Amino acid sequence: MFHQPLDTNTSRVKKITEAIGIYIASAMRPYSTVEEAGFKYLLHVLEPRYTMPSRCHVKQTVVPGIYNRTRHVVEQELSGAHSIALTTDSWTRATESFLTVILQTRPLHDQHTSSHLAEKLNEAVSERNLERPGMTIAVTTDNARNIVNAISAAGLGPHIACFAHTLNLATKKALEVKQVSHVLAKMRSTAAYILESKQNMLDLPNHRLIIDVATRWNSSYEMVERYLEQQAAIYSALTEKNVRTKDIANLSDQELSYAENIVEVMKPLKTITAVISTETSPSFSMILPLQTTILKSTEKNTADAPIARDMKNAIRENFQGRYDDPDLRDFLNKCTALDPRFKTLNHLDPACHQKVHEDLIREVLGRAEQKFSSLIYCRMITPCLQRRTVYQLHRPLLCQ
């Protein structure tokens, strides 16, 4: 009895099979995982009587079943949502392009024109029953012109440019300043293997030097910061006879000053990027306060070195015109006012501050009036007992 295979219809077999499907789906593992000797051995040790499903069964039945159940749960949650906001992005793997929206990734076989992207967005909204009478659907994307136009063509909006992407574009302009790019290029040429013994001798952290990545501006900041941290070890390594000068960046005093200026200018932006990246809830309310913080940190200062002034100008010129559409700013100001952290709207002058709160109060009262009208209707058509229940449910609203 202890050596006979388990019946495929038992709850234990079903749970194990589903767990395998969840592992493959969540870890993005290939379906061939179930054919690997090591994976089979693991399952045999855990449950010798379990029979591994075939690759085709996992592909055609197990994972699609998990997807459909998950999709149903998400659609149920979305159906009860009063308002909806979306985020979407297109991406390419090898030579294939895709658009991801709400638990679905669609291939883009045609060119990434605005009309084609708008069609895909409308399909996603319709398929998930996201339309709400009298409500708009805010959409967050990157700053690519085709997707921005597609949102307008699809009748969605307001469009909200991803703040992290917008910040990335602005900071890249600062890194293109001539002296900055020159310093970064020299730092990339430093070989890391020569530092460890010097770090131990100088009681410095055993940190490797960082080489930046073109698509991540903050990696350039981290490269400069780490170089300055390890500056003593780098200079000490230069005295070694067996170290070739081409293996290490020998920055001049002027270039070291440039590096310090780079860190000084970019540090507030690095902090803001970290704040945005760690947010687990929608961050619309943070956009305008953070934009104001960035613009203030890049204001002209008579004490600035020329390189710092050039970097600040590059950031401001690229960043200042963002989020200037009046309707979008009105939307974002309301989001900010509803966030307890920013409800004082310190980034606005008193007149604008008052207008935002007045508009919000007017909107809230308008919705309350609609609910009150619905309450009166319920009291007219329901029996006495039900009327009392409805009154109790709406009593907080009536008191307000």
DRENVOSE-85950 format. One record per residue (C-alpha): residue number from 1; residue in one letter; x, y, z. Coordinates in nm, 4 decimals. Layout:
N
vodo,kolnu,u,v,w
NUM,A,X,Y,Z
...
//
This chain:
400
vodo,kolnu,u,v,w
1,M,0.0000,0.0000,0.0000
2,F,0.2846,0.2400,0.0848
3,H,0.4488,0.1920,-0.2568
4,Q,0.1445,0.2264,-0.4813
5,P,0.1164,0.5557,-0.6752
6,L,-0.1340,0.8066,-0.5427
7,D,-0.4598,0.8399,-0.7331
8,T,-0.4514,1.1509,-0.9536
9,N,-0.7940,1.2565,-0.8217
10,T,-0.6870,1.2811,-0.4571
11,S,-0.6624,1.6262,-0.3005
12,R,-0.2942,1.5726,-0.2156
13,V,-0.1987,1.5043,-0.5770
14,K,-0.3977,1.8057,-0.6938
15,K,-0.2255,2.0324,-0.4397
16,I,0.1219,1.9112,-0.5365
17,T,0.0482,1.9514,-0.9079
18,E,-0.0859,2.3031,-0.8546
19,A,0.2190,2.3896,-0.6434
20,I,0.4415,2.2803,-0.9332
21,G,0.2390,2.5015,-1.1689
22,I,0.2662,2.7992,-0.9317
23,Y,0.6424,2.7480,-0.9060
24,I,0.6849,2.7364,-1.2835
25,A,0.4627,3.0424,-1.3362
26,S,0.5938,3.2617,-1.0533
27,A,0.9618,3.1777,-1.1141
28,M,0.9237,3.2013,-1.4950
29,R,1.0650,2.8508,-1.5274
30,P,1.0377,2.6506,-1.8525
31,Y,0.7825,2.3713,-1.8754
32,S,1.0720,2.1304,-1.9258
33,T,1.1438,2.1706,-1.5517
34,V,0.9179,1.8698,-1.4837
35,E,1.1504,1.6574,-1.7002
36,E,1.4697,1.7542,-1.5179
37,A,1.6306,1.4714,-1.3185
38,G,1.7060,1.6923,-1.0177
39,F,1.3495,1.8232,-0.9940
40,K,1.2101,1.4705,-1.0261
41,Y,1.4433,1.3545,-0.7493
42,L,1.3298,1.6375,-0.5212
43,L,0.9633,1.5455,-0.5672
44,H,1.0389,1.1756,-0.5195
45,V,1.2063,1.2452,-0.1837
46,L,0.9142,1.4623,-0.0702
47,E,0.6445,1.2243,-0.1912
48,P,0.7608,0.8897,-0.3412
49,R,0.4060,0.7954,-0.4462
50,Y,0.3524,1.1103,-0.6542
51,T,0.3682,1.0706,-1.0325
52,M,0.5169,1.3697,-1.2106
53,P,0.2798,1.5216,-1.4690
54,S,0.3939,1.5474,-1.8279
55,R,0.5291,1.8670,-1.9745
56,C,0.2236,1.8982,-2.2029
57,H,-0.0176,1.8550,-1.9109
58,V,0.1504,2.1351,-1.7164
59,K,0.1519,2.3605,-2.0228
60,Q,-0.2017,2.2929,-2.1455
61,T,-0.3916,2.2330,-1.8206
62,V,-0.2120,2.3187,-1.4953
63,V,-0.0724,2.6676,-1.5634
64,P,-0.3750,2.7844,-1.7713
65,G,-0.6002,2.6700,-1.4859
66,I,-0.4021,2.8757,-1.2334
67,Y,-0.4116,3.1734,-1.4692
68,N,-0.7897,3.1551,-1.5150
69,R,-0.8544,3.1308,-1.1416
70,T,-0.6192,3.4209,-1.0698
71,R,-0.7740,3.6262,-1.3473
72,H,-1.1231,3.5636,-1.2047
73,V,-1.0124,3.6868,-0.8603
74,V,-0.8582,4.0013,-1.0101
75,E,-1.1655,4.0725,-1.2222
76,Q,-1.3891,4.0334,-0.9169
77,E,-1.1773,4.2856,-0.7271
78,L,-1.1744,4.5247,-1.0207
79,S,-1.5507,4.4995,-1.0667
80,G,-1.6020,4.6399,-0.7167
81,A,-1.3600,4.9292,-0.7625
82,H,-1.5235,5.2719,-0.7854
83,S,-1.2468,5.4126,-1.0030
84,I,-0.9597,5.2652,-1.1996
85,A,-0.6049,5.3725,-1.2871
86,L,-0.3721,5.1853,-1.5200
87,T,-0.0023,5.1551,-1.5832
88,T,0.1334,5.0028,-1.9007
89,D,0.4618,4.9520,-2.0797
90,S,0.5815,4.8042,-2.4073
91,W,0.8998,4.6010,-2.4175
92,T,1.1034,4.3865,-2.6500
93,R,1.2599,4.0453,-2.6061
94,A,1.4957,3.9453,-2.8873
95,T,1.2991,4.0544,-3.1939
96,E,0.9490,4.0266,-3.0443
97,S,0.7621,4.3218,-2.8948
98,F,0.4903,4.3119,-2.6284
99,L,0.2489,4.5407,-2.4456
100,T,0.1594,4.4592,-2.0850
101,V,-0.1677,4.5837,-1.9300
102,I,-0.3533,4.4367,-1.6309
103,L,-0.2480,4.0762,-1.5979
104,Q,-0.2034,4.0299,-1.9697
105,T,0.0809,4.0663,-2.2138
106,R,-0.0119,4.1071,-2.5789
107,P,0.2257,4.0691,-2.8720
108,L,0.2712,4.3736,-3.0944
109,H,0.3035,4.2333,-3.4436
110,D,0.2519,4.5665,-3.6177
111,Q,0.4529,4.8845,-3.5839
112,H,0.4271,5.0643,-3.2513
113,T,0.2072,5.3387,-3.3898
114,S,-0.0235,5.5375,-3.1641
115,S,-0.3346,5.3967,-3.3331
116,H,-0.2176,5.0359,-3.2895
117,L,-0.1286,5.0904,-2.9231
118,A,-0.4637,5.2656,-2.8662
119,E,-0.6429,4.9624,-3.0115
120,K,-0.4609,4.7289,-2.7708
121,L,-0.5374,4.9547,-2.4735
122,N,-0.9070,4.9654,-2.5603
123,E,-0.9113,4.5865,-2.5936
124,A,-0.7656,4.5501,-2.2442
125,V,-1.0131,4.7971,-2.0904
126,S,-1.3091,4.6319,-2.2617
127,E,-1.1992,4.2768,-2.1864
128,R,-1.1603,4.3529,-1.8151
129,N,-1.4849,4.5569,-1.7949
130,L,-1.3043,4.8615,-1.6603
131,E,-1.5348,5.1289,-1.7981
132,R,-1.7058,5.3404,-1.5315
133,P,-1.9878,5.5810,-1.6314
134,G,-1.8739,5.9399,-1.5905
135,M,-1.5290,5.8353,-1.4696
136,T,-1.1922,5.8787,-1.6369
137,I,-0.9122,5.6217,-1.6335
138,A,-0.5730,5.7717,-1.5467
139,V,-0.2831,5.5977,-1.7207
140,T,0.0831,5.6025,-1.6200
141,T,0.3476,5.5291,-1.8839
142,D,0.6938,5.6398,-1.9824
143,N,0.7438,5.9541,-2.1909
144,A,0.7505,5.7910,-2.5359
145,R,0.5442,6.0035,-2.7744
146,N,0.3632,5.7088,-2.9362
147,I,0.2161,5.5791,-2.6081
148,V,0.1281,5.9314,-2.4914
149,N,-0.0689,5.9891,-2.8132
150,A,-0.2197,5.6398,-2.7905
151,I,-0.3773,5.7161,-2.4512
152,S,-0.5458,6.0242,-2.5950
153,A,-0.6597,5.8312,-2.9038
154,A,-0.8047,5.5569,-2.6829
155,G,-1.0155,5.8106,-2.4917
156,L,-0.8285,5.7447,-2.1698
157,G,-0.6613,5.9927,-1.9407
158,P,-0.5256,6.1904,-1.7827
159,H,-0.1859,6.0625,-1.8914
160,I,0.0711,6.0763,-1.6134
161,A,0.4347,6.0399,-1.7093
162,C,0.6211,5.7944,-1.4870
163,F,0.8079,6.0166,-1.2416
164,A,1.1071,5.7825,-1.2169
165,H,1.1412,5.7757,-1.5974
166,T,1.1054,6.1532,-1.6164
167,L,1.3735,6.1950,-1.3518
168,N,1.5955,5.9499,-1.5394
169,L,1.5701,6.1594,-1.8576
170,A,1.6617,6.4787,-1.6730
171,T,1.9594,6.3307,-1.4904
172,K,2.0962,6.1783,-1.8101
173,K,2.1180,6.5307,-1.9489
174,A,2.3311,6.6264,-1.6493
175,L,2.5600,6.3280,-1.7057
176,E,2.6134,6.4424,-2.0654
177,V,2.7861,6.7615,-1.9489
178,K,3.1370,6.7451,-2.0985
179,Q,3.3414,6.7423,-1.7774
180,V,3.1032,6.4904,-1.6166
181,S,3.1197,6.2418,-1.9023
182,H,3.4999,6.2732,-1.9051
183,V,3.5283,6.1870,-1.5339
184,L,3.2881,5.8933,-1.5694
185,A,3.4863,5.7542,-1.8637
186,K,3.8106,5.7599,-1.6627
187,M,3.6500,5.5877,-1.3642
188,R,3.5216,5.3036,-1.5822
189,S,3.8783,5.2163,-1.6770
190,T,3.9840,5.1214,-1.3221
191,A,4.0563,4.7532,-1.2649
192,A,3.9036,4.6284,-0.9384
193,Y,4.1446,4.3437,-0.8614
194,I,4.4225,4.5718,-0.7384
195,L,4.2343,4.7219,-0.4432
196,E,4.1667,4.4453,-0.1925
197,S,4.5077,4.4394,-0.0204
198,K,4.5127,4.8204,0.0015
199,Q,4.1618,4.8291,0.1481
200,N,4.2700,4.5937,0.4266
201,M,4.5825,4.7943,0.4923
202,L,4.3920,5.1256,0.5120
203,D,4.0990,4.9782,0.7061
204,L,3.8560,5.0677,0.4266
205,P,3.5417,4.8662,0.3460
206,N,3.6094,4.5749,0.1104
207,H,3.3809,4.7227,-0.1513
208,R,3.4317,4.6571,-0.5172
209,L,3.4405,4.9500,-0.7528
210,I,3.1169,4.9970,-0.9429
211,I,3.0866,5.0228,-1.3186
212,D,2.7774,5.2102,-1.4301
213,V,2.5057,5.0904,-1.6674
214,A,2.3945,5.3172,-1.9489
215,T,2.0218,5.2744,-1.8777
216,R,2.0481,5.3527,-1.5047
217,W,2.1694,5.7017,-1.4172
218,N,2.1885,5.6171,-1.0468
219,S,2.4544,5.3548,-1.1243
220,S,2.6767,5.6408,-1.2470
221,Y,2.6160,5.8230,-0.9178
222,E,2.7031,5.5053,-0.7254
223,M,3.0202,5.4590,-0.9332
224,V,3.1444,5.8091,-0.8471
225,E,3.0465,5.7757,-0.4808
226,R,3.2273,5.4429,-0.4492
227,Y,3.5383,5.5806,-0.6232
228,L,3.5551,5.8676,-0.3742
229,E,3.5075,5.6230,-0.0858
230,Q,3.7991,5.4107,-0.2090
231,Q,4.0165,5.7031,-0.3175
232,A,4.2905,5.6324,-0.0602
233,A,4.3147,5.2660,-0.1669
234,I,4.3264,5.3650,-0.5321
235,Y,4.6089,5.6132,-0.4757
236,S,4.7959,5.3603,-0.2666
237,A,4.7642,5.1051,-0.5454
238,L,4.9275,5.3500,-0.7833
239,T,5.2544,5.3170,-0.5886
240,E,5.2772,4.9432,-0.6606
241,K,5.5440,4.8606,-0.9170
242,N,5.3475,4.5767,-1.0734
243,V,5.0387,4.7929,-1.1374
244,R,5.0073,4.9233,-1.4884
245,T,4.8882,5.2823,-1.5057
246,K,4.6329,5.1875,-1.7679
247,D,4.4656,4.9573,-1.5131
248,I,4.3635,5.2389,-1.2824
249,A,4.2076,5.5817,-1.3232
250,N,4.4472,5.8460,-1.1995
251,L,4.2212,6.1470,-1.1558
252,S,4.3754,6.4889,-1.1218
253,D,4.2872,6.7171,-0.8318
254,Q,4.0544,6.9075,-1.0656
255,E,3.8814,6.5867,-1.1737
256,L,3.8403,6.4778,-0.8125
257,S,3.6751,6.8119,-0.7447
258,Y,3.4443,6.7425,-1.0390
259,A,3.3582,6.4029,-0.8879
260,E,3.2673,6.5633,-0.5556
261,N,3.0458,6.8137,-0.7370
262,I,2.8720,6.5322,-0.9258
263,V,2.7849,6.3590,-0.5976
264,E,2.6686,6.6847,-0.4392
265,V,2.4323,6.7698,-0.7263
266,M,2.2988,6.4176,-0.7764
267,K,2.2538,6.3130,-0.4126
268,P,1.9045,6.4692,-0.3675
269,L,1.7924,6.3010,-0.6904
270,K,1.9286,5.9662,-0.5715
271,T,1.7340,6.0038,-0.2467
272,I,1.4134,6.0857,-0.4356
273,T,1.4635,5.7853,-0.6641
274,A,1.4982,5.5618,-0.3582
275,V,1.1778,5.7066,-0.2086
276,I,0.9817,5.6433,-0.5279
277,S,1.1241,5.2934,-0.5718
278,T,1.0241,5.1787,-0.2242
279,E,0.6630,5.3012,-0.2442
280,T,0.4109,5.0171,-0.2291
281,S,0.1025,5.2305,-0.2967
282,P,0.0172,5.4660,-0.5858
283,S,0.2517,5.7627,-0.5825
284,F,0.0514,6.0246,-0.7784
285,S,0.0355,6.2404,-0.4665
286,M,0.4156,6.2593,-0.4480
287,I,0.4813,6.3889,-0.7994
288,L,0.4351,6.7641,-0.7555
289,P,0.5995,6.7884,-0.4100
290,L,0.8997,6.5925,-0.5371
291,Q,0.9150,6.7975,-0.8556
292,T,0.9232,7.1129,-0.6426
293,T,1.2008,6.9627,-0.4296
294,I,1.4094,6.8856,-0.7379
295,L,1.3627,7.2308,-0.8860
296,K,1.4640,7.3910,-0.5560
297,S,1.7727,7.1696,-0.5267
298,T,1.8822,7.2760,-0.8756
299,E,1.8351,7.6505,-0.8268
300,K,2.1321,7.8721,-0.9044
301,N,2.3742,7.9319,-0.6227
302,T,2.6625,8.1769,-0.6391
303,A,2.8814,7.9267,-0.4517
304,D,2.8338,7.6595,-0.7214
305,A,3.1342,7.5471,-0.9237
306,P,3.0898,7.5797,-1.3035
307,I,3.0378,7.2040,-1.3438
308,A,2.7655,7.2028,-1.0756
309,R,2.5972,7.5008,-1.2404
310,D,2.5998,7.3280,-1.5805
311,M,2.4545,7.0086,-1.4340
312,K,2.1776,7.1953,-1.2521
313,N,2.0878,7.3879,-1.5684
314,A,2.0673,7.0647,-1.7682
315,I,1.8352,6.9061,-1.5117
316,R,1.6091,7.2115,-1.4791
317,E,1.5740,7.2635,-1.8543
318,N,1.4642,6.9045,-1.9040
319,F,1.2481,6.8775,-1.5912
320,Q,1.0834,7.2161,-1.5569
321,G,0.8237,7.1767,-1.8315
322,R,0.6991,6.8384,-1.7120
323,Y,0.3483,6.8045,-1.5642
324,D,0.2554,7.1570,-1.6784
325,D,-0.0755,7.0714,-1.8438
326,P,-0.3427,7.2606,-1.6400
327,D,-0.5859,6.9675,-1.6205
328,L,-0.3080,6.7290,-1.5193
329,R,-0.1790,6.9658,-1.2498
330,D,-0.5318,7.0035,-1.1144
331,F,-0.5632,6.6233,-1.0978
332,L,-0.2246,6.5828,-0.9278
333,N,-0.2921,6.8651,-0.6803
334,K,-0.6115,6.6908,-0.5691
335,C,-0.4180,6.3664,-0.5240
336,T,-0.1594,6.5524,-0.3170
337,A,-0.4234,6.7223,-0.1011
338,L,-0.5791,6.3843,-0.0181
339,D,-0.2459,6.2440,0.1021
340,P,-0.2023,6.3184,0.4766
341,R,0.1730,6.3639,0.4226
342,F,0.1274,6.6502,0.1746
343,K,-0.2226,6.7846,0.2425
344,T,-0.0863,7.1272,0.3411
345,L,0.0215,7.1727,-0.0241
346,N,0.3394,7.3584,0.0657
347,H,0.4433,7.3572,-0.2998
348,L,0.1535,7.5929,-0.3875
349,D,0.0907,7.9584,-0.3177
350,P,-0.2011,8.0369,-0.0784
351,A,-0.4508,8.1195,-0.3554
352,C,-0.3917,7.7916,-0.5424
353,H,-0.3920,7.6031,-0.2126
354,Q,-0.7374,7.7391,-0.1280
355,K,-0.8755,7.6671,-0.4764
356,V,-0.7647,7.3016,-0.4649
357,H,-0.9359,7.2459,-0.1295
358,E,-1.2522,7.4257,-0.2416
359,D,-1.2697,7.2113,-0.5558
360,L,-1.2235,6.8961,-0.3497
361,I,-1.4942,6.9946,-0.1015
362,R,-1.7311,7.0721,-0.3878
363,E,-1.6611,6.7318,-0.5462
364,V,-1.7063,6.5442,-0.2183
365,L,-2.0337,6.7221,-0.1451
366,G,-2.1550,6.6459,-0.4967
367,R,-2.0924,6.2752,-0.4468
368,A,-2.2474,6.2862,-0.0997
369,E,-2.5587,6.4464,-0.2484
370,Q,-2.5876,6.1649,-0.5005
371,K,-2.5592,5.9060,-0.2235
372,F,-2.8146,6.0950,-0.0132
373,S,-3.0597,6.0957,-0.3058
374,S,-3.0076,5.7217,-0.3403
375,L,-3.0755,5.6829,0.0332
376,I,-3.4070,5.8717,0.0089
377,Y,-3.5117,5.6502,-0.2815
378,C,-3.4303,5.3350,-0.0810
379,R,-3.6379,5.4582,0.2134
380,M,-3.9377,5.5160,-0.0108
381,I,-3.9454,5.1675,-0.1652
382,T,-3.8241,4.9395,0.1165
383,P,-4.0198,4.8086,0.4175
384,C,-3.9785,4.9688,0.7568
385,L,-3.7236,4.7172,0.8833
386,Q,-3.5071,4.7605,0.5758
387,R,-3.5368,5.1391,0.6026
388,R,-3.3965,5.1240,0.9538
389,T,-3.1017,4.9128,0.8303
390,V,-3.0326,5.1517,0.5427
391,Y,-3.0447,5.4475,0.7815
392,Q,-2.7963,5.2823,1.0163
393,L,-2.5607,5.2102,0.7266
394,H,-2.5760,5.5710,0.6036
395,R,-2.5896,5.7392,0.9434
396,P,-2.2216,5.8532,0.9378
397,L,-2.2811,6.0151,0.6000
398,L,-2.6019,6.1892,0.7182
399,C,-2.4225,6.3202,1.0289
400,Q,-2.1547,6.4730,0.8078
//
